[in-house]
């Protein structure tokens, strides 16, 4: 997926009391499954004395089911992790992990009440969750003659291209990060600008083709 999408800006937490049970929802950024599991482990350690630490995560763009996870952590099957995951999948936010911690207050909520409590906790946290925009980028390496340096530099802001490395030897070599959605247009523009007198390559290890 090359489109931009919102992701959590950092760790965010809300708390509520439902029928004397204390529910604490903690949301964080999960760019990988490993990051999601590390976040869950950290929250579980923080609230090690809680009755339950239920969780769910979506790794990838909003709504993607390619890499998801969930756990009821001892609550009745299907009353916590699955409802939490459903909310995350429909939130419009990508790369997100949520842990809902429960301290039991002595009053049973029933299956329907648990579903509402766990899904509601995630919804409540999402209402005030700070977001940032993720811009998928492609790393490109340009090699060209010095005579084109100034025109190329002037072109970069138009495509939100960030210079990551500059090498000046016999030719100019620039390693750039370009938004994936603009990468092909940028390559076409820079080739036109230099009359085709440049070399464009993906950076070493870069999985994307340059078109």
N, C-alpha and C positions, 0 to 999 in steps of 0.2 A: 504494500500500500504506500503510495507516494504522497497522499494528501496530508495536510497539516491536521492535527487534532489535539484537543486539550488533555493534559495529564496533571496529576496532583503536583502542586508547587512544593509540598513538603508534608510533614506529619501534621495531622489535624485530629482533634478529639472533641467529642461531645458526650454528655452524660444525662441520664434521666432515671427517674424512679417510677416503676410500674408495679402496682400492688406490692409495695415494700421491697421488691427486688431492685437492685441497683444495676443498671445497664450502662456500660462504658464502651462507646464505639471509637475505635482508632483507625484512621485511614492513612495510607502512605503510598509512595511511588514504587511501582514494581516493574522495572524495565526487563527483568528476567525472572524465571522461576526461582533461581537461587536467591535473588534479592527478595522476592515475595516470602520465601520460606525463612530467610534470615529475619525479616521484619516480624513475621508471626512468632518466631522463637523469642525475639526480644520482648514482645508484648506479653507473651506467656510467662517469661521470666519476671517481668515487672509486676504482673498480677498472679504470681504463683499460688497465692492462697485463695484465688477465686474459685467459685463452684464450676464455672465453665469458661473456656476461651474459644469461642466458635469463630470460624474464619472462612473467607473466600477471596479468590483473586482472579484477575483477568490480565494476562500478559499479552501485550500487542495492542492493536488499534481498538477503538470503541466497538463493542459488540462482537469481537472476534472470539470464537470458541476453540481456536486451535490450541491454546495453552491456558487452561483454567484449572482451578482446584477449589475444594471446599471441605469443611468438616463440621459435624454437629457436636463434636467433643463431649459426648455423653448425653446430650439432649436426645429426646425421642427422634428416631430417624425421619429426616425430611423436614424438621421444624426449624432449623437454624441455617446450616450451610447452604442448602439449596435456595431458600428464600433470599438470603444475602446475595448469592451469586446472580440470581435473576435481576435483582435491583442494579447490581453493578453492570450487567450486560445491557441494560436499558438506560444507563445513566448518561451515555454520550461521552464518557470519559475513558481514556485508554490507560494501560499500564498502571492498574490500580489494585490495591490490596486492602481488605478491611478485616478487622478483628473486633468482635463484640464480646466483651467480658461481662459475665453475670455473677453477681453476688446474690445468692438465693435469700429471699426475705421471709420465707415461711408460708407463702400462699402459692399454691399451684395455679398456673395460668391455663393449662389445657393446651392441646396441640394447636388449636386456632389462635389462642392467645400468644403462644410462643412464636408462631409464624409472624404475627403482627408485630411483636416486640422486636424480633431480630431484623426483619425487613425494615421496620420503622426506624430502628436505630441507624441503619445505613442511610436511609432516605434523609433523616434529620442531619446527619453529618454532611451529606452531599449538598444540602441547602447552603451551607456556609463554607464549603471547601474551597480554599484558594487554588486557582488553576494557572498554569502556564501553557503556552502553545509549543507543541513539539513539531519541529520542521525536519522531516527526513531529508538527509543531504547525501550528495554524491561527491566523492573525492576525485578530482581531476588534476592531471599534471599537464601544463602547457609549456612547450618549448618553442621559442621564436626569436627573431632578430631584435636587436636593441632598438631599431628604428620604430618598432611597434609598441614599445613599453608604455609610453604615455597614453596613447589611444586605448590600449588594453586596460590600463589602470582606471581610466575614465569610464570604461564600460562596466566595471565590476559592481558599483553600487546599484545600477539598474537591475541587476539580477541577484542582489543580496549575496554576492559571492565574497567569502572570507578567505583572505590569504593566510595559509598555514605555514608555508615555507617558501623562501626565496633564495635562488642560487644564481649568481652572476659570474659566468665564465666566458666561454666563446659565444654562448647564447644566453638568453634569459630563460630561467626555468622557474615556474610558479606552481606550487601545489595549492589547490583551491578547494574549498567546500562550497558547493552550490546546491540550493534547494532542489530536490529530486524533480519536483514539478516544473522547474525551469531549466533543468540541465540541458536537455536537447536543444531548446531555443538558444541557450547561451553558447553552445558549441557552434551552432549555425551562425550566430551573430559574430563570434570571434573569428570564425573562418572567413566570413565576408569582410570583416574589418582588415584582416591581414592578407586578403586576396588568396587565401588558401596556403600561405607560406608559414605554416606552423605545424607542430605535431601535438596531438591531443591523445592522452592515454589515461586509463583509470589508474589510480594509485596502486602500488603493490598490495595484493591481498584484497583489493576492492572488488566485491562480488558483482557490481553493476556493470553492464556494458555501456559504452559511450554512444551507442546509436550510430 
